[in-house]
Amino acid sequence: MTIQVQIHWSDVEKSDALGEHIEKQIAHALRHHENRFTRVDVHVHDDKAGRRGDADKRCVIEARPAGADPLAVEDHGEEFYATVAGAAKKLERAAQHFVDRHRTH
């Protein structure tokens, strides 16, 4: 089963390279639990819309487990690739916590 990944660009020019990076990060983050998730929405924002500033890049990831409320994580940074990687790491931890919590119930 392949997880559907939808990328939403906000005040950011769409980039195929960044899109591929996002999909690889999501696949890696959910590699052990992909059968539990149906869809992932990734929101990429430039909070200052191209103006310079510290930590103005934001990535929000919502992963939708089958039959449960979505998991949401967020990361901020100065550069999109690192921000996406940071959010994906948080998603990996959140997914593991979700699976552990639902395994015991």
Secondary structure as GFF3:
##gff-version 3
##sequence-region A 1 105
A	DSSP	beta_strand	4	10	.	.	.	ID=ss1
A	DSSP	alpha_helix	16	29	.	.	.	ID=ss2
A	DSSP	three_ten_helix	34	36	.	.	.	ID=ss3
A	DSSP	beta_strand	37	46	.	.	.	ID=ss4
A	DSSP	beta_strand	57	65	.	.	.	ID=ss5
A	DSSP	beta_strand	71	77	.	.	.	ID=ss6
A	DSSP	alpha_helix	80	103	.	.	.	ID=ss7
###
